[in-house]
């Protein structure tokens, strides 16, 4: 009887070790897959020149990818006109509702105050945003930037887009609202570089 008991114990021990090895392998593979996915998003960082070359639809999808990279869930891209300013919607990691308006303009242009006025009018009341973001590939006019700051809309102008693009998470950009576009000399240099 002892040989059978010893055999059963040995079989159980070998089975337990095999199960432990299999489970450890699954956990390691899962962590590796998550790491590779995060690394692929990080490696997928594009230069702002590549972002400039995108279509407006590609830019909206890229902004949605940045939101997902930063831990947002339920991220959706409307991809159509008539969306009342909600090009990208989602939920921030802390549960707040995110609404993003995207404008893919040439780098030398400015987002006019009229565009910001439309978004101010829909972000909070119509879309029930907890966090409203206006992401653009160019600077904002002074009036548009002032309006964004006044109404707590994060104006992600070209400089902040560069930070977001290179890995700064969206929540870390919130305190920077209204900053970073530089002075008149900086804006003139941009205009001279990218044309009028």
Biotite code that builds the C-alpha atoms (Angstrom):
import biotite.structure as struc

atoms = struc.array([
    struc.Atom([0.000, 0.000, 0.000], chain_id="A", res_id=1, res_name="UNK", atom_name="CA", element="C"),
    struc.Atom([2.887, 2.366, 0.737], chain_id="A", res_id=2, res_name="UNK", atom_name="CA", element="C"),
    struc.Atom([4.223, 2.151, -2.798], chain_id="A", res_id=3, res_name="UNK", atom_name="CA", element="C"),
    struc.Atom([0.805, 3.188, -4.146], chain_id="A", res_id=4, res_name="UNK", atom_name="CA", element="C"),
    struc.Atom([0.523, 6.079, -1.701], chain_id="A", res_id=5, res_name="UNK", atom_name="CA", element="C"),
    struc.Atom([4.065, 7.208, -2.508], chain_id="A", res_id=6, res_name="UNK", atom_name="CA", element="C"),
    struc.Atom([3.303, 6.909, -6.239], chain_id="A", res_id=7, res_name="UNK", atom_name="CA", element="C"),
    struc.Atom([0.091, 8.912, -5.835], chain_id="A", res_id=8, res_name="UNK", atom_name="CA", element="C"),
    struc.Atom([1.928, 11.568, -3.814], chain_id="A", res_id=9, res_name="UNK", atom_name="CA", element="C"),
    struc.Atom([4.699, 11.714, -6.408], chain_id="A", res_id=10, res_name="UNK", atom_name="CA", element="C"),
    struc.Atom([2.163, 11.941, -9.251], chain_id="A", res_id=11, res_name="UNK", atom_name="CA", element="C"),
    struc.Atom([0.320, 14.711, -7.365], chain_id="A", res_id=12, res_name="UNK", atom_name="CA", element="C"),
    struc.Atom([3.567, 16.593, -6.770], chain_id="A", res_id=13, res_name="UNK", atom_name="CA", element="C"),
    struc.Atom([4.605, 16.281, -10.418], chain_id="A", res_id=14, res_name="UNK", atom_name="CA", element="C"),
    struc.Atom([1.093, 17.362, -11.495], chain_id="A", res_id=15, res_name="UNK", atom_name="CA", element="C"),
    struc.Atom([1.226, 20.337, -9.088], chain_id="A", res_id=16, res_name="UNK", atom_name="CA", element="C"),
    struc.Atom([4.631, 21.398, -10.391], chain_id="A", res_id=17, res_name="UNK", atom_name="CA", element="C"),
    struc.Atom([3.435, 21.005, -13.991], chain_id="A", res_id=18, res_name="UNK", atom_name="CA", element="C"),
    struc.Atom([0.323, 23.083, -13.247], chain_id="A", res_id=19, res_name="UNK", atom_name="CA", element="C"),
    struc.Atom([2.456, 25.750, -11.494], chain_id="A", res_id=20, res_name="UNK", atom_name="CA", element="C"),
    struc.Atom([4.845, 25.901, -14.466], chain_id="A", res_id=21, res_name="UNK", atom_name="CA", element="C"),
    struc.Atom([1.949, 26.136, -16.921], chain_id="A", res_id=22, res_name="UNK", atom_name="CA", element="C"),
    struc.Atom([0.263, 28.927, -14.894], chain_id="A", res_id=23, res_name="UNK", atom_name="CA", element="C"),
    struc.Atom([3.547, 30.843, -14.496], chain_id="A", res_id=24, res_name="UNK", atom_name="CA", element="C"),
    struc.Atom([4.135, 30.569, -18.232], chain_id="A", res_id=25, res_name="UNK", atom_name="CA", element="C"),
    struc.Atom([0.625, 31.962, -18.923], chain_id="A", res_id=26, res_name="UNK", atom_name="CA", element="C"),
    struc.Atom([1.187, 34.880, -16.510], chain_id="A", res_id=27, res_name="UNK", atom_name="CA", element="C"),
    struc.Atom([4.599, 35.696, -17.986], chain_id="A", res_id=28, res_name="UNK", atom_name="CA", element="C"),
    struc.Atom([3.248, 35.505, -21.531], chain_id="A", res_id=29, res_name="UNK", atom_name="CA", element="C"),
    struc.Atom([0.322, 37.757, -20.581], chain_id="A", res_id=30, res_name="UNK", atom_name="CA", element="C"),
    struc.Atom([2.630, 40.362, -19.026], chain_id="A", res_id=31, res_name="UNK", atom_name="CA", element="C"),
    struc.Atom([4.892, 40.142, -22.059], chain_id="A", res_id=32, res_name="UNK", atom_name="CA", element="C"),
    struc.Atom([1.959, 40.657, -24.424], chain_id="A", res_id=33, res_name="UNK", atom_name="CA", element="C"),
    struc.Atom([0.778, 43.714, -22.442], chain_id="A", res_id=34, res_name="UNK", atom_name="CA", element="C"),
    struc.Atom([4.325, 45.099, -22.412], chain_id="A", res_id=35, res_name="UNK", atom_name="CA", element="C"),
    struc.Atom([4.708, 44.557, -26.154], chain_id="A", res_id=36, res_name="UNK", atom_name="CA", element="C"),
    struc.Atom([1.381, 46.272, -26.782], chain_id="A", res_id=37, res_name="UNK", atom_name="CA", element="C"),
    struc.Atom([2.408, 49.268, -24.664], chain_id="A", res_id=38, res_name="UNK", atom_name="CA", element="C"),
    struc.Atom([5.813, 49.308, -26.333], chain_id="A", res_id=39, res_name="UNK", atom_name="CA", element="C"),
    struc.Atom([4.195, 49.222, -29.771], chain_id="A", res_id=40, res_name="UNK", atom_name="CA", element="C"),
    struc.Atom([2.107, 52.266, -28.870], chain_id="A", res_id=41, res_name="UNK", atom_name="CA", element="C"),
    struc.Atom([5.222, 54.017, -27.537], chain_id="A", res_id=42, res_name="UNK", atom_name="CA", element="C"),
    struc.Atom([7.241, 53.029, -30.579], chain_id="A", res_id=43, res_name="UNK", atom_name="CA", element="C"),
    struc.Atom([4.363, 54.238, -32.706], chain_id="A", res_id=44, res_name="UNK", atom_name="CA", element="C"),
    struc.Atom([5.015, 57.810, -31.623], chain_id="A", res_id=45, res_name="UNK", atom_name="CA", element="C"),
    struc.Atom([5.011, 59.927, -34.679], chain_id="A", res_id=46, res_name="UNK", atom_name="CA", element="C"),
    struc.Atom([6.868, 63.103, -35.372], chain_id="A", res_id=47, res_name="UNK", atom_name="CA", element="C"),
    struc.Atom([4.696, 66.179, -35.666], chain_id="A", res_id=48, res_name="UNK", atom_name="CA", element="C"),
    struc.Atom([5.579, 66.209, -39.370], chain_id="A", res_id=49, res_name="UNK", atom_name="CA", element="C"),
    struc.Atom([3.951, 62.761, -39.653], chain_id="A", res_id=50, res_name="UNK", atom_name="CA", element="C"),
    struc.Atom([0.937, 64.037, -37.720], chain_id="A", res_id=51, res_name="UNK", atom_name="CA", element="C"),
    struc.Atom([0.739, 67.005, -40.132], chain_id="A", res_id=52, res_name="UNK", atom_name="CA", element="C"),
    struc.Atom([0.656, 64.574, -43.065], chain_id="A", res_id=53, res_name="UNK", atom_name="CA", element="C"),
    struc.Atom([-2.396, 62.753, -41.665], chain_id="A", res_id=54, res_name="UNK", atom_name="CA", element="C"),
    struc.Atom([-5.911, 63.314, -42.916], chain_id="A", res_id=55, res_name="UNK", atom_name="CA", element="C"),
    struc.Atom([-8.392, 64.732, -40.424], chain_id="A", res_id=56, res_name="UNK", atom_name="CA", element="C"),
    struc.Atom([-9.878, 61.236, -39.967], chain_id="A", res_id=57, res_name="UNK", atom_name="CA", element="C"),
    struc.Atom([-6.435, 59.745, -39.253], chain_id="A", res_id=58, res_name="UNK", atom_name="CA", element="C"),
    struc.Atom([-5.749, 62.547, -36.778], chain_id="A", res_id=59, res_name="UNK", atom_name="CA", element="C"),
    struc.Atom([-8.974, 61.768, -34.905], chain_id="A", res_id=60, res_name="UNK", atom_name="CA", element="C"),
    struc.Atom([-8.010, 58.082, -34.722], chain_id="A", res_id=61, res_name="UNK", atom_name="CA", element="C"),
    struc.Atom([-4.510, 59.041, -33.571], chain_id="A", res_id=62, res_name="UNK", atom_name="CA", element="C"),
    struc.Atom([-5.930, 61.209, -30.765], chain_id="A", res_id=63, res_name="UNK", atom_name="CA", element="C"),
    struc.Atom([-8.150, 58.272, -29.776], chain_id="A", res_id=64, res_name="UNK", atom_name="CA", element="C"),
    struc.Atom([-5.037, 56.042, -29.659], chain_id="A", res_id=65, res_name="UNK", atom_name="CA", element="C"),
    struc.Atom([-3.303, 58.577, -27.408], chain_id="A", res_id=66, res_name="UNK", atom_name="CA", element="C"),
    struc.Atom([-6.334, 58.500, -25.099], chain_id="A", res_id=67, res_name="UNK", atom_name="CA", element="C"),
    struc.Atom([-6.233, 54.684, -24.981], chain_id="A", res_id=68, res_name="UNK", atom_name="CA", element="C"),
    struc.Atom([-2.479, 54.780, -24.312], chain_id="A", res_id=69, res_name="UNK", atom_name="CA", element="C"),
    struc.Atom([-3.204, 56.981, -21.290], chain_id="A", res_id=70, res_name="UNK", atom_name="CA", element="C"),
    struc.Atom([-5.653, 54.439, -19.856], chain_id="A", res_id=71, res_name="UNK", atom_name="CA", element="C"),
    struc.Atom([-8.950, 55.799, -21.177], chain_id="A", res_id=72, res_name="UNK", atom_name="CA", element="C"),
    struc.Atom([-11.679, 53.243, -21.757], chain_id="A", res_id=73, res_name="UNK", atom_name="CA", element="C"),
    struc.Atom([-14.790, 53.200, -23.957], chain_id="A", res_id=74, res_name="UNK", atom_name="CA", element="C"),
    struc.Atom([-12.922, 55.389, -26.461], chain_id="A", res_id=75, res_name="UNK", atom_name="CA", element="C"),
    struc.Atom([-14.955, 56.057, -29.586], chain_id="A", res_id=76, res_name="UNK", atom_name="CA", element="C"),
    struc.Atom([-14.284, 58.134, -32.696], chain_id="A", res_id=77, res_name="UNK", atom_name="CA", element="C"),
    struc.Atom([-17.329, 59.687, -34.337], chain_id="A", res_id=78, res_name="UNK", atom_name="CA", element="C"),
    struc.Atom([-15.591, 60.085, -37.707], chain_id="A", res_id=79, res_name="UNK", atom_name="CA", element="C"),
    struc.Atom([-18.312, 62.218, -39.208], chain_id="A", res_id=80, res_name="UNK", atom_name="CA", element="C"),
    struc.Atom([-19.465, 65.786, -39.506], chain_id="A", res_id=81, res_name="UNK", atom_name="CA", element="C"),
    struc.Atom([-22.436, 66.842, -37.438], chain_id="A", res_id=82, res_name="UNK", atom_name="CA", element="C"),
    struc.Atom([-21.000, 65.297, -34.263], chain_id="A", res_id=83, res_name="UNK", atom_name="CA", element="C"),
    struc.Atom([-21.468, 68.606, -32.409], chain_id="A", res_id=84, res_name="UNK", atom_name="CA", element="C"),
    struc.Atom([-17.800, 68.779, -31.500], chain_id="A", res_id=85, res_name="UNK", atom_name="CA", element="C"),
    struc.Atom([-17.392, 65.307, -30.039], chain_id="A", res_id=86, res_name="UNK", atom_name="CA", element="C"),
    struc.Atom([-14.831, 63.779, -32.378], chain_id="A", res_id=87, res_name="UNK", atom_name="CA", element="C"),
    struc.Atom([-13.496, 61.449, -29.662], chain_id="A", res_id=88, res_name="UNK", atom_name="CA", element="C"),
    struc.Atom([-15.264, 60.392, -26.475], chain_id="A", res_id=89, res_name="UNK", atom_name="CA", element="C"),
    struc.Atom([-14.184, 58.116, -23.671], chain_id="A", res_id=90, res_name="UNK", atom_name="CA", element="C"),
    struc.Atom([-13.774, 57.607, -19.965], chain_id="A", res_id=91, res_name="UNK", atom_name="CA", element="C"),
    struc.Atom([-10.637, 58.690, -18.118], chain_id="A", res_id=92, res_name="UNK", atom_name="CA", element="C"),
    struc.Atom([-9.036, 56.174, -15.733], chain_id="A", res_id=93, res_name="UNK", atom_name="CA", element="C"),
    struc.Atom([-10.628, 58.014, -12.782], chain_id="A", res_id=94, res_name="UNK", atom_name="CA", element="C"),
    struc.Atom([-14.119, 57.621, -14.297], chain_id="A", res_id=95, res_name="UNK", atom_name="CA", element="C"),
    struc.Atom([-14.628, 61.131, -15.691], chain_id="A", res_id=96, res_name="UNK", atom_name="CA", element="C"),
    struc.Atom([-16.281, 61.510, -19.104], chain_id="A", res_id=97, res_name="UNK", atom_name="CA", element="C"),
    struc.Atom([-13.884, 62.820, -21.757], chain_id="A", res_id=98, res_name="UNK", atom_name="CA", element="C"),
    struc.Atom([-14.965, 64.713, -24.881], chain_id="A", res_id=99, res_name="UNK", atom_name="CA", element="C"),
    struc.Atom([-12.350, 65.757, -27.458], chain_id="A", res_id=100, res_name="UNK", atom_name="CA", element="C"),
    struc.Atom([-12.739, 68.109, -30.415], chain_id="A", res_id=101, res_name="UNK", atom_name="CA", element="C"),
    struc.Atom([-9.993, 67.580, -33.030], chain_id="A", res_id=102, res_name="UNK", atom_name="CA", element="C"),
    struc.Atom([-8.859, 70.116, -35.622], chain_id="A", res_id=103, res_name="UNK", atom_name="CA", element="C"),
    struc.Atom([-6.251, 69.114, -38.167], chain_id="A", res_id=104, res_name="UNK", atom_name="CA", element="C"),
    struc.Atom([-5.072, 72.442, -39.538], chain_id="A", res_id=105, res_name="UNK", atom_name="CA", element="C"),
    struc.Atom([-1.792, 73.408, -41.204], chain_id="A", res_id=106, res_name="UNK", atom_name="CA", element="C"),
    struc.Atom([0.848, 74.340, -38.590], chain_id="A", res_id=107, res_name="UNK", atom_name="CA", element="C"),
    struc.Atom([0.894, 78.014, -39.649], chain_id="A", res_id=108, res_name="UNK", atom_name="CA", element="C"),
    struc.Atom([-2.855, 78.461, -39.122], chain_id="A", res_id=109, res_name="UNK", atom_name="CA", element="C"),
    struc.Atom([-4.612, 79.314, -35.881], chain_id="A", res_id=110, res_name="UNK", atom_name="CA", element="C"),
    struc.Atom([-7.735, 77.837, -34.349], chain_id="A", res_id=111, res_name="UNK", atom_name="CA", element="C"),
    struc.Atom([-10.184, 80.770, -34.488], chain_id="A", res_id=112, res_name="UNK", atom_name="CA", element="C"),
    struc.Atom([-12.362, 81.744, -31.559], chain_id="A", res_id=113, res_name="UNK", atom_name="CA", element="C"),
    struc.Atom([-15.464, 80.707, -33.543], chain_id="A", res_id=114, res_name="UNK", atom_name="CA", element="C"),
    struc.Atom([-14.355, 77.061, -33.453], chain_id="A", res_id=115, res_name="UNK", atom_name="CA", element="C"),
    struc.Atom([-13.812, 77.303, -29.709], chain_id="A", res_id=116, res_name="UNK", atom_name="CA", element="C"),
    struc.Atom([-17.172, 79.022, -29.199], chain_id="A", res_id=117, res_name="UNK", atom_name="CA", element="C"),
    struc.Atom([-18.960, 76.134, -30.903], chain_id="A", res_id=118, res_name="UNK", atom_name="CA", element="C"),
    struc.Atom([-17.173, 73.587, -28.717], chain_id="A", res_id=119, res_name="UNK", atom_name="CA", element="C"),
    struc.Atom([-17.840, 75.567, -25.528], chain_id="A", res_id=120, res_name="UNK", atom_name="CA", element="C"),
    struc.Atom([-21.513, 75.535, -26.483], chain_id="A", res_id=121, res_name="UNK", atom_name="CA", element="C"),
    struc.Atom([-21.726, 71.747, -26.789], chain_id="A", res_id=122, res_name="UNK", atom_name="CA", element="C"),
    struc.Atom([-19.013, 70.164, -24.612], chain_id="A", res_id=123, res_name="UNK", atom_name="CA", element="C"),
    struc.Atom([-20.618, 70.653, -21.226], chain_id="A", res_id=124, res_name="UNK", atom_name="CA", element="C"),
    struc.Atom([-24.327, 70.927, -21.950], chain_id="A", res_id=125, res_name="UNK", atom_name="CA", element="C"),
    struc.Atom([-24.891, 68.565, -24.852], chain_id="A", res_id=126, res_name="UNK", atom_name="CA", element="C"),
    struc.Atom([-22.119, 65.990, -24.348], chain_id="A", res_id=127, res_name="UNK", atom_name="CA", element="C"),
    struc.Atom([-22.075, 66.157, -20.520], chain_id="A", res_id=128, res_name="UNK", atom_name="CA", element="C"),
    struc.Atom([-18.262, 66.256, -20.448], chain_id="A", res_id=129, res_name="UNK", atom_name="CA", element="C"),
    struc.Atom([-16.370, 66.121, -17.170], chain_id="A", res_id=130, res_name="UNK", atom_name="CA", element="C"),
    struc.Atom([-13.156, 66.906, -19.078], chain_id="A", res_id=131, res_name="UNK", atom_name="CA", element="C"),
    struc.Atom([-13.291, 68.747, -22.397], chain_id="A", res_id=132, res_name="UNK", atom_name="CA", element="C"),
    struc.Atom([-10.244, 68.842, -24.676], chain_id="A", res_id=133, res_name="UNK", atom_name="CA", element="C"),
    struc.Atom([-9.724, 70.745, -27.920], chain_id="A", res_id=134, res_name="UNK", atom_name="CA", element="C"),
    struc.Atom([-6.753, 69.134, -29.720], chain_id="A", res_id=135, res_name="UNK", atom_name="CA", element="C"),
    struc.Atom([-5.228, 70.908, -32.708], chain_id="A", res_id=136, res_name="UNK", atom_name="CA", element="C"),
    struc.Atom([-2.162, 70.593, -34.908], chain_id="A", res_id=137, res_name="UNK", atom_name="CA", element="C"),
    struc.Atom([-1.636, 74.363, -34.781], chain_id="A", res_id=138, res_name="UNK", atom_name="CA", element="C"),
    struc.Atom([-1.712, 77.181, -32.227], chain_id="A", res_id=139, res_name="UNK", atom_name="CA", element="C"),
    struc.Atom([-4.907, 78.829, -30.972], chain_id="A", res_id=140, res_name="UNK", atom_name="CA", element="C"),
    struc.Atom([-5.730, 82.466, -31.568], chain_id="A", res_id=141, res_name="UNK", atom_name="CA", element="C"),
    struc.Atom([-5.439, 84.591, -28.436], chain_id="A", res_id=142, res_name="UNK", atom_name="CA", element="C"),
    struc.Atom([-9.224, 84.892, -28.238], chain_id="A", res_id=143, res_name="UNK", atom_name="CA", element="C"),
    struc.Atom([-9.737, 81.119, -28.652], chain_id="A", res_id=144, res_name="UNK", atom_name="CA", element="C"),
    struc.Atom([-7.123, 80.326, -25.990], chain_id="A", res_id=145, res_name="UNK", atom_name="CA", element="C"),
    struc.Atom([-8.640, 82.849, -23.564], chain_id="A", res_id=146, res_name="UNK", atom_name="CA", element="C"),
    struc.Atom([-12.090, 81.346, -24.141], chain_id="A", res_id=147, res_name="UNK", atom_name="CA", element="C"),
    struc.Atom([-10.759, 77.831, -23.524], chain_id="A", res_id=148, res_name="UNK", atom_name="CA", element="C"),
    struc.Atom([-9.122, 78.848, -20.259], chain_id="A", res_id=149, res_name="UNK", atom_name="CA", element="C"),
    struc.Atom([-12.219, 80.757, -19.140], chain_id="A", res_id=150, res_name="UNK", atom_name="CA", element="C"),
    struc.Atom([-14.447, 77.696, -19.733], chain_id="A", res_id=151, res_name="UNK", atom_name="CA", element="C"),
    struc.Atom([-12.034, 75.018, -18.436], chain_id="A", res_id=152, res_name="UNK", atom_name="CA", element="C"),
    struc.Atom([-11.440, 73.446, -21.829], chain_id="A", res_id=153, res_name="UNK", atom_name="CA", element="C"),
    struc.Atom([-7.939, 72.041, -22.243], chain_id="A", res_id=154, res_name="UNK", atom_name="CA", element="C"),
    struc.Atom([-6.522, 73.665, -25.379], chain_id="A", res_id=155, res_name="UNK", atom_name="CA", element="C"),
    struc.Atom([-3.986, 71.155, -26.714], chain_id="A", res_id=156, res_name="UNK", atom_name="CA", element="C"),
    struc.Atom([-2.158, 73.384, -29.167], chain_id="A", res_id=157, res_name="UNK", atom_name="CA", element="C"),
    struc.Atom([0.832, 72.262, -31.234], chain_id="A", res_id=158, res_name="UNK", atom_name="CA", element="C"),
    struc.Atom([3.334, 72.524, -28.367], chain_id="A", res_id=159, res_name="UNK", atom_name="CA", element="C"),
    struc.Atom([1.159, 70.533, -25.941], chain_id="A", res_id=160, res_name="UNK", atom_name="CA", element="C"),
    struc.Atom([0.359, 68.058, -28.719], chain_id="A", res_id=161, res_name="UNK", atom_name="CA", element="C"),
    struc.Atom([4.100, 67.480, -29.010], chain_id="A", res_id=162, res_name="UNK", atom_name="CA", element="C"),
    struc.Atom([4.256, 66.678, -25.278], chain_id="A", res_id=163, res_name="UNK", atom_name="CA", element="C"),
    struc.Atom([1.228, 64.388, -25.457], chain_id="A", res_id=164, res_name="UNK", atom_name="CA", element="C"),
    struc.Atom([2.633, 62.714, -28.560], chain_id="A", res_id=165, res_name="UNK", atom_name="CA", element="C"),
    struc.Atom([5.933, 61.882, -26.820], chain_id="A", res_id=166, res_name="UNK", atom_name="CA", element="C"),
    struc.Atom([4.371, 60.212, -23.791], chain_id="A", res_id=167, res_name="UNK", atom_name="CA", element="C"),
    struc.Atom([3.089, 62.863, -21.377], chain_id="A", res_id=168, res_name="UNK", atom_name="CA", element="C"),
    struc.Atom([-0.284, 61.532, -20.191], chain_id="A", res_id=169, res_name="UNK", atom_name="CA", element="C"),
    struc.Atom([-3.358, 63.645, -20.838], chain_id="A", res_id=170, res_name="UNK", atom_name="CA", element="C"),
    struc.Atom([-4.169, 64.252, -17.131], chain_id="A", res_id=171, res_name="UNK", atom_name="CA", element="C"),
    struc.Atom([-0.664, 65.747, -16.698], chain_id="A", res_id=172, res_name="UNK", atom_name="CA", element="C"),
    struc.Atom([-1.466, 68.301, -19.417], chain_id="A", res_id=173, res_name="UNK", atom_name="CA", element="C"),
    struc.Atom([-4.559, 69.655, -17.621], chain_id="A", res_id=174, res_name="UNK", atom_name="CA", element="C"),
    struc.Atom([-2.612, 72.082, -15.368], chain_id="A", res_id=175, res_name="UNK", atom_name="CA", element="C"),
    struc.Atom([-0.755, 73.443, -18.422], chain_id="A", res_id=176, res_name="UNK", atom_name="CA", element="C"),
    struc.Atom([-3.902, 74.834, -20.024], chain_id="A", res_id=177, res_name="UNK", atom_name="CA", element="C"),
    struc.Atom([-3.345, 78.286, -21.493], chain_id="A", res_id=178, res_name="UNK", atom_name="CA", element="C"),
    struc.Atom([0.453, 78.003, -21.521], chain_id="A", res_id=179, res_name="UNK", atom_name="CA", element="C"),
    struc.Atom([3.161, 77.000, -23.944], chain_id="A", res_id=180, res_name="UNK", atom_name="CA", element="C"),
    struc.Atom([2.331, 78.817, -27.164], chain_id="A", res_id=181, res_name="UNK", atom_name="CA", element="C"),
    struc.Atom([5.188, 81.243, -26.679], chain_id="A", res_id=182, res_name="UNK", atom_name="CA", element="C"),
    struc.Atom([5.277, 84.983, -27.201], chain_id="A", res_id=183, res_name="UNK", atom_name="CA", element="C"),
    struc.Atom([4.781, 86.957, -30.411], chain_id="A", res_id=184, res_name="UNK", atom_name="CA", element="C"),
    struc.Atom([8.393, 86.296, -31.483], chain_id="A", res_id=185, res_name="UNK", atom_name="CA", element="C"),
    struc.Atom([7.867, 82.548, -31.128], chain_id="A", res_id=186, res_name="UNK", atom_name="CA", element="C"),
    struc.Atom([4.639, 82.676, -33.115], chain_id="A", res_id=187, res_name="UNK", atom_name="CA", element="C"),
    struc.Atom([6.276, 84.828, -35.831], chain_id="A", res_id=188, res_name="UNK", atom_name="CA", element="C"),
    struc.Atom([9.084, 82.263, -36.133], chain_id="A", res_id=189, res_name="UNK", atom_name="CA", element="C"),
    struc.Atom([6.436, 79.533, -36.584], chain_id="A", res_id=190, res_name="UNK", atom_name="CA", element="C"),
    struc.Atom([4.683, 81.581, -39.226], chain_id="A", res_id=191, res_name="UNK", atom_name="CA", element="C"),
    struc.Atom([7.947, 82.261, -41.075], chain_id="A", res_id=192, res_name="UNK", atom_name="CA", element="C"),
    struc.Atom([8.921, 78.578, -40.887], chain_id="A", res_id=193, res_name="UNK", atom_name="CA", element="C"),
    struc.Atom([5.611, 77.134, -42.044], chain_id="A", res_id=194, res_name="UNK", atom_name="CA", element="C"),
    struc.Atom([4.452, 79.891, -44.372], chain_id="A", res_id=195, res_name="UNK", atom_name="CA", element="C"),
    struc.Atom([1.462, 82.145, -44.209], chain_id="A", res_id=196, res_name="UNK", atom_name="CA", element="C"),
])
